[in-house]
Amino acid sequence: MKMKQFTGLLVIVLACILMSAAPLSTNGKKSAKNYVKKLSNDVQLTDSQAVAIEQYAAEYFTENVNANAAKDKKVRFSQKKVAYTLLKTRMDSMLTPQQKELLNTKTESRKAEALSKIKTN
């Protein structure tokens, strides 16, 4: 019985290792596509905006994963903060003032909705 449990655990560990060994750029691109898709639902992006933001988001998600590899917590935090600031700056330069306002409004409403759900639970 213990041998079956050990074998099952070994299979799970190996599967996790193999899944995490996927190229970072693939994970970043997949996350970026999802990010742009969600953003497009909130704000009507032009095709050129969607392509540029997807590229910036892929770089952000890849940097974020790379930052997780750092041993020191402060280093991880600072790397993630730099990556986020760069993404935010690039997006601000791409979006029109109306898009920024609409995005901020939707973000604030989502925050309020999340807080109300937390308070009711």
N, CA and C of each residue as an Amber inpcrd file, in Angstrom:
protein
   363
   0.8230000  -1.1930000   0.0000000   0.0000000   0.0000000   0.0000000
   0.8670000   1.2560000   0.0000000   1.9080000   1.2800000   0.8360000
   2.7610000   2.4590000   0.9050000   3.5080000   2.6710000  -0.4040000
   3.8260000   1.5970000  -1.1060000   4.5320000   1.7090000  -2.3790000
   3.6470000   2.4060000  -3.4160000   2.3320000   2.1090000  -3.4110000
   1.4050000   2.7650000  -4.3380000   1.3150000   4.2600000  -4.0400000
   1.2510000   4.6130000  -2.7700000   1.1770000   6.0170000  -2.3890000
   2.4470000   6.7460000  -2.8040000   3.5990000   6.1060000  -2.5700000
   4.8680000   6.7130000  -2.9420000   4.9490000   6.9030000  -4.4510000
   4.5230000   5.8970000  -5.1980000   4.5610000   5.9780000  -6.6590000
   3.6370000   7.0870000  -7.1540000   2.4480000   7.1810000  -6.5620000
   1.5180000   8.2440000  -6.9450000   2.0780000   9.6230000  -6.6560000
   2.7110000   9.7600000  -5.5020000   3.3190000  11.0340000  -5.1380000
   4.4540000  11.3780000  -6.0900000   5.2420000  10.3690000  -6.4450000
   6.3560000  10.5790000  -7.3640000   5.8560000  11.0420000  -8.7320000
   4.7800000  10.4380000  -9.2040000   4.2040000  10.8240000 -10.4950000
   3.7240000  12.2720000 -10.4500000   3.0770000  12.6670000  -9.3740000
   2.5780000  14.0360000  -9.2360000   3.7340000  15.0300000  -9.2150000
   4.7860000  14.7210000  -8.4730000   5.9430000  15.6140000  -8.3850000
   6.5950000  15.7520000  -9.7520000   6.7790000  14.6530000 -10.4520000
   7.3930000  14.7150000 -11.7830000   6.5290000  15.5120000 -12.7630000
   5.2180000  15.3460000 -12.6790000   4.3220000  16.0960000 -13.5590000
   4.4410000  17.5960000 -13.2860000   4.5180000  17.9660000 -12.0200000
   4.6650000  19.3890000 -11.6700000   5.9770000  19.9410000 -12.1950000
   7.0320000  19.1750000 -12.0760000   8.3400000  19.6300000 -12.5640000
   8.3060000  19.8100000 -14.0710000   7.7480000  18.8530000 -14.7760000
   7.6980000  18.9410000 -16.2350000   6.8060000  20.0820000 -16.7050000
   5.7110000  20.3170000 -16.0040000   4.8170000  21.4070000 -16.3940000
   5.4750000  22.7630000 -16.1580000   6.2450000  22.8850000 -15.1010000
   6.8830000  24.1650000 -14.8200000   8.1040000  24.3930000 -15.6960000
   8.5450000  23.3580000 -16.4050000   9.7150000  23.4950000 -17.2610000
   9.3690000  24.0890000 -18.6210000   8.1130000  24.4480000 -18.8540000
   7.7120000  25.0700000 -20.1100000   8.4280000  26.4050000 -20.2570000
   8.7280000  26.8080000 -21.4800000   9.4190000  28.0820000 -21.6850000
   8.6420000  29.2420000 -21.0730000   9.3520000  30.1450000 -20.4500000
   8.7030000  31.2750000 -19.7860000   7.9610000  32.1480000 -20.7820000
   8.5250000  32.2960000 -21.9780000   7.8740000  33.1620000 -22.9490000
   6.5000000  32.6220000 -23.3500000   6.3470000  31.2990000 -23.3730000
   5.0490000  30.7150000 -23.7040000   4.0360000  31.0610000 -22.6270000
   4.4260000  30.9000000 -21.3640000   3.5290000  31.2510000 -20.2660000
   3.2030000  32.7380000 -20.2880000   4.2130000  33.5550000 -20.5580000
   3.9990000  34.9960000 -20.6240000   3.0750000  35.3850000 -21.7510000
   3.2330000  34.7380000 -22.9040000   2.3800000  35.0560000 -24.0530000
   0.9410000  34.6370000 -23.8010000   0.7620000  33.4880000 -23.1650000
  -0.5840000  33.0010000 -22.8790000  -1.2800000  33.9370000 -21.8840000
  -0.5610000  34.3210000 -20.8510000  -1.1280000  35.2380000 -19.8590000
  -1.4090000  36.6010000 -20.4900000  -0.5290000  37.0250000 -21.3740000
  -0.7040000  38.3160000 -22.0390000  -1.9470000  38.3140000 -22.9220000
  -2.1720000  37.2180000 -23.6300000  -3.3780000  37.1280000 -24.4780000
  -4.6320000  37.2230000 -23.6270000  -4.6360000  36.5270000 -22.5010000
  -5.7900000  36.5950000 -21.6040000  -5.9720000  38.0020000 -21.0520000
  -4.8650000  38.6550000 -20.7270000  -4.9040000  40.0170000 -20.1950000
  -5.5020000  40.9810000 -21.2230000  -5.0320000  40.8800000 -22.4660000
  -5.5210000  41.7710000 -23.5280000  -6.9860000  41.4770000 -23.8290000
  -7.3580000  40.2050000 -23.7820000  -8.7660000  39.8470000 -24.0250000
  -9.6640000  40.4870000 -22.9700000  -9.2550000  40.4030000 -21.7140000
 -10.0410000  41.0070000 -20.6300000 -10.0540000  42.5270000 -20.7720000
  -8.9030000  43.0960000 -21.1030000  -8.8180000  44.5380000 -21.2650000
  -9.6880000  45.0080000 -22.4280000  -9.7290000  44.2310000 -23.4930000
 -10.5560000  44.5870000 -24.6510000 -12.0380000  44.5680000 -24.3080000
 -12.4240000  43.7010000 -23.3640000 -13.8220000  43.6890000 -22.9350000
 -14.1760000  44.9530000 -22.1610000 -13.1880000  45.4930000 -21.4460000
 -13.4160000  46.7010000 -20.6510000 -13.3010000  47.9620000 -21.4920000
 -12.2880000  47.9930000 -22.3250000 -11.9700000  49.1790000 -23.1190000
 -11.8260000  48.7390000 -24.5690000 -12.4480000  49.4330000 -25.4700000
 -12.3330000  49.0860000 -26.8800000 -10.9340000  49.4430000 -27.3830000
 -10.0850000  48.4180000 -27.5450000  -8.7260000  48.6460000 -28.0160000
  -8.6860000  48.5850000 -29.5340000  -7.8500000  49.4180000 -30.1290000
  -7.5970000  49.2930000 -31.5550000  -6.6780000  48.0880000 -31.7570000
  -6.5570000  47.6470000 -32.9870000  -5.7040000  46.4970000 -33.2620000
  -4.2480000  46.7800000 -32.8940000  -3.7860000  47.9820000 -33.2070000
  -2.3930000  48.3220000 -32.8960000  -2.1730000  48.3980000 -31.3820000
  -3.1600000  48.9120000 -30.6540000  -3.0550000  48.9480000 -29.1920000
  -3.0070000  47.5360000 -28.6230000  -3.8620000  46.6590000 -29.1340000
  -3.9160000  45.2860000 -28.6310000  -2.5930000  44.5670000 -28.8600000
  -2.0030000  44.7450000 -30.0280000  -0.7250000  44.0880000 -30.3380000
   0.3810000  44.6140000 -29.4270000   0.4570000  45.9230000 -29.2790000
   1.5080000  46.5170000 -28.4470000   1.3390000  46.1370000 -26.9770000
   0.1170000  46.2190000 -26.4740000  -0.1240000  45.8950000 -25.0670000
   0.1190000  44.4170000 -24.8030000  -0.2190000  43.5720000 -25.7670000
   0.0550000  42.1370000 -25.6030000   1.5570000  41.8760000 -25.4890000
   2.3460000  42.5760000 -26.2840000   3.8030000  42.4310000 -26.2120000
   4.3160000  42.9220000 -24.8570000   3.8410000  44.0760000 -24.4110000
   4.2700000  44.6150000 -23.1190000   3.8480000  43.6960000 -21.9720000
   2.6330000  43.1740000 -22.0610000   2.1350000  42.2900000 -21.0060000
   2.9240000  40.9820000 -20.9760000   3.2980000  40.4600000 -22.1390000
   4.0980000  39.2310000 -22.1810000   5.4400000  39.4530000 -21.4930000
   6.0570000  40.5990000 -21.7520000   7.3180000  40.9330000 -21.0800000
   7.1030000  41.0420000 -19.5700000   5.9980000  41.6700000 -19.1710000
   5.6920000  41.8200000 -17.7440000   5.5210000  40.4600000 -17.0710000
   4.7150000  39.5860000 -17.6680000   4.4590000  38.2910000 -17.0480000
   5.7310000  37.4360000 -16.9990000   6.5620000  37.5320000 -18.0230000
   7.8240000  36.7950000 -18.0130000   8.7400000  37.3290000 -16.9160000
   8.8280000  38.6470000 -16.7900000   9.6460000  39.2460000 -15.7320000
   9.1160000  38.8770000 -14.3500000   7.8060000  38.8090000 -14.2280000
   7.1850000  38.4530000 -12.9620000   7.5500000  37.0200000 -12.5670000
   7.5120000  36.1040000 -13.5270000   7.8980000  34.7180000 -13.2580000
   9.3740000  34.6380000 -12.9180000  10.1960000  35.3900000 -13.6420000
  11.6360000  35.4000000 -13.3600000  11.9170000  35.9570000 -11.9680000
  11.1510000  36.9450000 -11.5600000  11.3380000  37.5310000 -10.2280000
  11.0160000  36.5150000  -9.1360000  10.0690000  35.6330000  -9.3990000
   9.7260000  34.6120000  -8.4140000  10.8840000  33.6650000  -8.1400000
  11.8260000  33.5870000  -9.0550000  12.9760000  32.6960000  -8.8740000
  14.0020000  33.2750000  -7.8990000  13.9120000  34.5570000  -7.6290000
  14.8690000  35.1860000  -6.7130000  14.6540000  34.6680000  -5.2970000
  15.7520000  34.4040000  -4.6090000  15.6770000  33.8550000  -3.2470000
  15.2560000  34.9180000  -2.2310000  15.7740000  36.1170000  -2.4080000
  15.5220000  37.1930000  -1.4480000  14.1640000  37.8350000  -1.7040000
  13.3620000  37.9430000  -0.6640000  12.0160000  38.4960000  -0.7630000
  12.0280000  39.9500000  -1.2330000  12.9820000  40.7340000  -0.7400000
  13.0610000  42.1460000  -1.1270000  13.4240000  42.2910000  -2.6030000
  14.3080000  41.4210000  -3.0750000  14.7000000  41.4520000  -4.4910000
  13.5020000  41.0940000  -5.3610000  12.7650000  40.0440000  -4.9630000
  11.5570000  39.6440000  -5.6990000  10.5800000  40.8020000  -5.7910000
  10.3230000  41.4350000  -4.6540000   9.3690000  42.5390000  -4.6190000
   9.8170000  43.6880000  -5.5150000  11.0870000  44.0520000  -5.4330000
  11.5680000  45.1860000  -6.2320000  11.5300000  44.8690000  -7.7250000
  11.8620000  43.6260000  -8.1010000  11.8100000  43.2580000  -9.5170000
  10.3750000  43.2930000 -10.0410000   9.4430000  42.7990000  -9.2370000
   8.0480000  42.8180000  -9.6460000   7.5200000  44.2480000  -9.7400000
   7.9500000  45.0900000  -8.8100000   7.5060000  46.4810000  -8.8080000
   8.0170000  47.2110000 -10.0490000   9.2630000  46.9840000 -10.4120000
   9.8310000  47.6120000 -11.6080000   9.0810000  47.1460000 -12.8540000
   8.8130000  45.8410000 -12.9410000   8.0990000  45.2980000 -14.1010000
   6.6930000  45.8840000 -14.1990000   5.9940000  45.9980000 -13.0560000
   4.6400000  46.5470000 -13.0580000   4.6530000  48.0260000 -13.4510000
   5.5920000  48.7740000 -12.9140000   5.6840000  50.2010000 -13.2270000
   5.9450000  50.4080000 -14.7150000   6.8050000  49.5800000 -15.2860000
   7.0980000  49.6750000 -16.7190000   5.8490000  49.3670000 -17.5460000
   5.1230000  48.3110000 -17.1730000   3.8890000  47.9690000 -17.8930000
   2.8790000  49.1040000 -17.7870000   2.7020000  49.6270000 -16.5920000
   1.7310000  50.7050000 -16.3670000   2.1000000  51.9470000 -17.1940000
   3.3690000  52.2880000 -17.2050000   3.8310000  53.4540000 -17.9720000
   3.5850000  53.2600000 -19.4590000   3.9260000  52.0810000 -19.9530000
   3.7230000  51.8000000 -21.3790000   2.2390000  51.8250000 -21.7390000
   1.3980000  51.2450000 -20.8730000  -0.0410000  51.2460000 -21.1590000
  -0.6040000  52.6590000 -21.1320000  -0.1470000  53.4700000 -20.1900000
  -0.6210000  54.8550000 -20.1180000  -0.2770000  55.6180000 -21.3900000
   0.8650000  55.2980000 -21.9920000   1.2380000  55.9880000 -23.2190000
   0.4210000  55.4850000 -24.4200000  -0.1320000  54.2770000 -24.3230000
  -0.8850000  53.7000000 -25.4410000  -2.3710000  54.0640000 -25.4110000
  -2.9360000  54.1810000 -24.2180000  -4.3750000  54.3990000 -24.0960000
  -4.7450000  55.8710000 -24.2370000  -5.9270000  56.1160000 -24.7770000
  -6.4280000  57.4820000 -24.8820000  -6.9490000  57.9120000 -23.5120000
  -7.1200000  59.2080000 -23.2920000  -7.6670000  59.6590000 -22.0040000
  -9.0370000  59.0540000 -21.6810000  -9.8810000  58.8870000 -22.6990000
 -11.1960000  58.2840000 -22.4680000 -11.0550000  56.8180000 -22.0450000
 -10.1380000  56.0940000 -22.6900000  -9.9140000  54.7000000 -22.3280000
  -9.3750000  54.5820000 -20.8990000  -8.4630000  55.4750000 -20.5390000
  -7.9060000  55.4670000 -19.1820000  -9.0000000  55.7110000 -18.1490000
  -9.8640000  56.6840000 -18.4390000 -10.9490000  57.0100000 -17.5100000
 -11.9100000  55.8360000 -17.3630000 -12.2660000  55.2230000 -18.4740000
 -13.1650000  54.0730000 -18.4490000 -12.5330000  52.9040000 -17.6880000
 -11.2600000  52.6770000 -17.9200000 -10.5530000  51.5940000 -17.2290000
 -10.4820000  51.8550000 -15.7260000 -10.1830000  53.0930000 -15.3450000
 -10.1350000  53.4350000 -13.9140000 -11.5080000  53.2610000 -13.2580000
 -12.5560000  53.6590000 -13.9540000 -13.9110000  53.5160000 -13.4210000
 -14.2540000  52.0410000 -13.2140000 -13.9410000  51.2090000 -14.1980000
 -14.2420000  49.7760000 -14.0840000 -13.4090000  49.1240000 -12.9900000
 -12.1490000  49.5370000 -12.8610000 -11.2820000  48.9870000 -11.8180000
 -11.8190000  49.3410000 -10.4410000 -12.2250000  50.5900000 -10.2600000
 -12.7620000  51.0150000  -8.9710000 -14.0610000  50.2760000  -8.6360000
 -14.9100000  50.0790000  -9.6220000 -16.1630000  49.3630000  -9.3580000
 -15.8870000  47.9030000  -9.0010000 -14.9030000  47.2900000  -9.6350000
 -14.5330000  45.9100000  -9.2920000 -13.9680000  45.8240000  -7.8730000
 -13.1580000  46.8100000  -7.5060000 -12.6210000  46.8350000  -6.1400000
 -13.7480000  46.9490000  -5.1230000 -14.6900000  47.8480000  -5.3790000
 -15.8110000  48.0420000  -4.4700000 -16.6530000  46.7720000  -4.3650000
 -16.8660000  46.1260000  -5.5020000 -17.6390000  44.8840000  -5.5140000
 -16.9300000  43.7830000  -4.7300000 -15.6270000  43.6760000  -4.9010000
 -14.8550000  42.6670000  -4.1610000 -14.8810000  42.9280000  -2.6740000
 -14.7470000  44.1970000  -2.2910000 -14.8000000  44.5520000  -0.8660000
 -16.1610000  44.2640000  -0.2630000 -17.2260000  44.5220000  -1.0130000
 -18.5600000  44.2460000  -0.4940000 -18.7810000  42.7470000  -0.3280000
 -18.2170000  41.9390000  -1.2090000 -18.3270000  40.4900000  -1.0660000
 -17.5750000  39.9990000   0.1630000 -16.4250000  40.6010000   0.4170000
 -15.6370000  40.2090000   1.5840000 -16.3760000  40.5790000   2.8540000
 -16.9780000  41.7570000   2.8870000 -17.6840000  42.2220000   4.0790000
 -18.9320000  41.4060000   4.3630000 -19.6040000  40.9220000   3.3100000
 -20.8250000  40.1450000   3.5230000 -20.5200000  38.7140000   3.9460000
 -19.3270000  38.2390000   3.6580000 -18.9670000  36.8630000   4.0530000
 -18.4020000  36.9070000   5.3990000
